[in-house]
């Protein structure tokens, strides 16, 4: 009950921030309306239309297993829901120091609709051109492309390598961040720190069909980016406390089995579990070609998610309007992937069947979601502000792994391999 | 002897080709960065200029504010500028701005239509920096020496 009320107040505060921001935007708009040439507002946007086909028909491939309820493979032969999205952004520059941004995005979400949601909404105050504070909703820059992962036009691939980019379930922050940029000769170093909360909504699961709240509390982190000529180097560290309420309704069931059940629930549930993450990135892009690599390690313990490490390396060559590229990514679960669960000899004989079912469910959660992906693709800048991409991926799952697939059907076999073909058109305006 | 001659011919052709391609490069590099005649800055490195135009830096090396003035997308001078100074195509420059705009990190510089407009703007804004074709330089602006 207590957690319900805190969730409510957190959501309320986000709504309040958003309304305050919008109110401010329109007040200033009205005040400036009489001035000629007062272009304090800029409207822009971006979008992607895409189709994905998966050779694995017994489960769904999606770009966000945390957030999306369906995808390519089982639900649809060619799925538009994996990559298609459209977003509108309103920028306001109120004074040389004060600006604001509101970005609304429509993409397939937890309730299987394209209802628009608020992706960014913050006010920024620049004390100097190199020192700024932002207040409101900010997308975390966990990896190099995390905060623009929806803007297909901004990167070479159809989507950033998911083995790496999906390892963190928390990627938005309602709070504050501070950014300081320093110049060392022609090089720049940008250090950014943030603090806040988040509430990720997720689709129902086998144990709890309702849409669930997954509150993240006390999130904070530090990102440092060093740019020298065509080289970018980056280090990231972040923490959070995460409760996956939808999943916890399953782990709550263990608690009726006395101390051994409570111990299992606390070990593998996700009750305000601390997440720690570190990451490192390097990219070299002199113009004609690029090579980049990122590595990250997350520790979500004690919980079924455990400890995971992932990395990728990618390179591409630009020739005319075409950019063929390759990528190789690898994820690995470092913590336990199975547990004997409840000792069936010690449970009430009437509940042995139920307890065995819980043990099977527990081991389902503990299964790794890891594997390797080989990606081949080509980006074609076919006209101004528009690109077309074709991408082929071969995904090999680790033993016992169901990868990032969702909606696994009884005929699905873990540890296999499958192919994906994706085609997208990205644009910005 | 005959074989040698033909080799010489080939060498000659290769040299001619090289000269031609160098000439080509020289004409491509005829876009230069300009500032106000009143601006004390006389020279900047390629990287310093690129940093100012791509949102990485907002200051001249002497600590003064730098206000870049860009040319409209699609203008030949613009494409030449980014290709010779940053080694990047119009699409790559656009992709870079997409990263900054849609993460609230920055907005692209003011744009004007052509070289004459750049000069007019710079004459009125002493902190401005722009780029024009070398043969368009006159007393209203100062061409920067590339370090």
Interface residues (C-beta under 8 A of the other chain):
Chain A: X42 X44 X46 X87 X89 X91 X93 X99 X101 X103 X120 X122 X124 X129 X130 X134 X138 X139 X141 X147 X148 X150 X151 X153 X154 X155 X183 X186 X188 X227 X229 X286 X287 X288 X318 X321 X381 X384 X385 X387 X428
Chain B: X45 X47 X48 X51 X56 X57 X58 X59 X65 X73 X74 X86 X87 X88 X89 X90 X91 X92 X94 X95 X96 X98 X99 X101 X102 X103 X104 X107
